[in-house]
């Protein structure tokens, strides 16, 4: 589709506070985030001095700054995660612990609103000299945490601090004031959130101004002088309106495009729409792994050449997968198009979810699609952005589920639970979902408008789905997807029932022919889940011995115990009589014994060769 | 797989008399064959003088021979069909009508056993001079009818006549006697049946001798002198042991290979196995339409060049599709391999089934995969082999369902009903199938051995199936297909239950890249059913305007009224808001208004382009 033809829709996100998650897949994971991951991340933030840095900056504790200049952000991200988690289940102990940390943070703010403990403690005279030192990146995460915590608890303390900090930015930066190209985008999307929370247009203006600063040679700092990276690493190589291709550091790119999509939704600015279309196509058609991973190179934590998607050396930072979800969620709201929600789903069940162990206390920074056995999750990282991104991403899944549309509601993700929604026309509608997704494609919806009223309910048909059935009130309905959705436009009555059946067979997937790494290889997918083969399930073969026919009929088995309950796939080997290969969901790998793993398996020639 | 590695298994067919068909898909069709098709074919045989030719040859009626020299065969084929149909429901009126015809046939046999009304009436002095004049072809069909009628009714009159005729052949042909290359193979497979029915090895010896006569320059007759056809048209170009490629007239080729497979099963002769492998691969990998149709050219009613598979001008004679089922059934018995049963299934639901109208009284001789609107079923043909092949093929589906294996039983086709079977080990087992196949992939089996006993039950996993679940006694079972079958080897007890769930999504199919006719085209398949788009469902577009994205999510709708009850597919068009394309099963086309039809639809470019 050509950019110019793509009408924008300006859907609205549904606050996570309105969506109750009762899902068999997600609810236990969110409980684990609450019970384990949050505590673990808070502990690590304490043990590594990240929280103490605030107390020190506040003058409440003696000692030097510890860690890296961007470490403040981890504390903010954990607070943001705590906010979402408190919506799952109110927890006085957790809230009190977070309130204590917030108190330290607020005390660390300087009188003029400045807040970045590294500069306060280490180099107060060097503030705003190196644009890549994450001052506003930290600030952005403070804003996100503050907005979430305010939404979840109603407490304004951190939000007030965030506003004072943003006001400080406004005093120093903007048209006619100092230039700034924040080396790690984040502040822009955060200011969009602050604008939404406060309705203060100054924050929106600053966000857009910061976007527009890029690509004009204004970036200053160490990173800009590294010839091998240059401005592209920070997405400062071209003005945002002229972006053609995804470049540089993957997480930075995602956060930038997220803010651009937010800006475009508010402004409708054609140049932004064009840039977003181009860079989305370039990212997803040439630089995206099957798992939703992006950024193939460890060197720049980012992009290289088109179709350069090696498996074993894939970088695929967990944060970048999460960033893809952020960006695609905004693209979905902007264009009302299902294919963006497809990618949110891909990250939900693959690229992002693989970043955390089933136990909730071990993490991947790097997510290869093949490993010879030496890649394992660890408890924490020196630069620990990934654990603290997971701790805020996972409990926020509720906000991706629905959207308020101009003429009704859209259901973007299938997840059991209940939501209190409002249509674009102002009609209140309670929606329940009952489903065993992602293991089963049947979704039963209860649609309960507060009074009988006409509106359009959009149901996403995932991109992986080739066939489906739709029933409203038990009657089969003839609808084809429009822009990725079945649009059920009718007069809804309390008690209305919808049933969507998405066929969910195992599919053999082939990579784009330009992806040399996957030449002669195939992968298995079932619904949104990408599968991987692990050594622990396939002990008698060595890493290079696996090969799979594309015409293999695969056994599907729901093992309710293994790996927290998964659908396993079993595929016959070439030699009959041998135990079949066993595949587990990619997200669940490396949760048992150490060993090798492969997503793309060598294709075994099969005389069938083609359909006909 | 290389021929030499393919162990033969020598499974045994299960007589149609043991298989009761209670299937929602097949039972109504078989009732229609009984109520309509049989009567219609008998009437046409009467009206066209085909039956009278026998009375005339018997001297019971005056008048000249009418029709073509091969017309006797139609009468025999209808009798064969009547035999199968009488197993469905005993019908005194039908049986009496058939008995009357049989009486005329037997009376037409000459004193020495010779039976071919054309030569008796028209050219008694020309017998056995032109090998392509179908004398033994007619004889073969007499034998098939006689064996079937004897099996169904126990009446021997026609079987005795058939034996007398075969004995006549033996007296005249064979080692040290006259040479003979029957221009239209059929006698060979028929003699195999006569051998099985009578246990008289002379019939087997004659069958093998007739096979071996081919390819040595012994063919004599008009057809051998036509330079554009030559011996290849009659499969007389190479000795059967040296066959490399499928050639000539498609039906003749199929009937020949059917007999070769029967011979190989009895003899294990390696040269036959090699020839069968080669010609099967050549037929199915390079010369087979998606519908199971073969023989692309009307000129020779047969094969041309590899991958020459035009859609509109496809010949795809109904008899050739039926012949494919004959041959592949024998290949399945010979090798115990599921892929052959896959092709029987393909013909059941597509290539062969399309040959008859839902009403049971109109027929296709030619089965193109696209039509601009000028191709329609008719009531009868001058050469009417196809209606009379359908009338015997359809009511015989029961014999394709099961096989007796060396170590138990194989279930080759899923069709609701009940069968009284016997394992290779001699254990009697009653098997019930409950299923909505081909509309649904769930099959519930009841396995009732007369006493507790160990044997292997093989369940075919169709080639179209990519994923499945198997439960025995409610427990999930980990089995992968071996040579196309799930082999459930256990001790079976009366009352055992098996449930097989075959995922049956809509699939987008592409042709082999060498098939130029389908370059840039895709087709839709769901389970064993190939779909077609007809004008009556898609009125507002012209023939050339259709295009379909391979990434379309297709709505699946079970319409219980339309076309006798079918699963319809609805696929969105490029422009949103338009009514979707509607597809019906290929077999059901041309049962409503006259109009165009397409199986292979132009592919609409889709930005998704590939999986990743």
Interface residues (C-beta under 8 A of the other chain):
Chain A: X1 X281 X285 X288 X289 X290 X339 X461 X463 X465 X466 X467 X468 X469 X470 X476 X478 X479 X480 X481 X482 X483 X503 X504 X505 X506 X507 X508 X509 X510 X511 X512 X513 X515 X525 X526 X551 X552 X553 X554 X555 X556 X557 X558 X569 X570 X571 X572 X573 X576 X577 X580 X607 X608 X609 X610 X611 X612
Chain B: X1 X281 X285 X288 X289 X290 X339 X461 X463 X465 X466 X467 X468 X469 X470 X476 X478 X479 X480 X481 X482 X483 X503 X504 X505 X506 X507 X508 X509 X510 X511 X512 X513 X515 X525 X526 X551 X552 X553 X554 X555 X556 X557 X558 X569 X570 X571 X572 X573 X576 X577 X580 X607 X608 X609 X610 X611 X612
